[in-house]
């Protein structure tokens, strides 16, 4: 079964990039961020209602910081929710809240999600600290019956920076990172992997992952996201996507700027989500 996640757990980037907030947000910005989350959640529910996606294949990646209302709405509709536990916008993975265990236990999401920047050629001490925290998260998640979703980002080290890093170096680094993490005992239920252009690279990554992989959108334009989806679709071990800004940014921007109404934004989000589901399904079917 495929898993199609609509990702809107953005916190730091939502405030700084979307709303242009510098410093601590005020009540109006917080209220606006919460409304953004509600609109996106309603877009996902609209896609289910209009049968653009099968309900049992859907999921949402949403934070409790601004998306608490959205989480309740989605869980009440039996949509699987992935709850992030990492501090937003940091280079090194750290837990956002000291009581993250209690928050997971209270919310009981389908997955505890963590985003980690991990380059196997990077800071060895930092990578080791991150592995220890990941094992702590994995132990707690298993103990309370929550799945573990790992979003792996492999940014270039200064010596690796080049115009063709994504195609020439990143695939091999992802494979090495996966192997290194798994050798340390990190074994998530679902990997969220940056899009790859070549099917052979998708196959190498899936083989190293040892668990289903979904393609993340990186906030890219539709053409790039569609290319990555077609590369991964049908590769054994790839099972769908986790796409966020590429789906909801423009409709929400238009709504918040007054260029469209809420209903139109909700409908557009549902349609865009359904479009990428179709792209992935069609590519999978073409390959049998």
Order of alpha helices (4+ residues) and beta strands (2+ residues): beta-alpha-beta-alpha-beta-alpha-beta-alpha-beta-alpha-alpha-beta-alpha-beta-alpha-beta-alpha-alpha
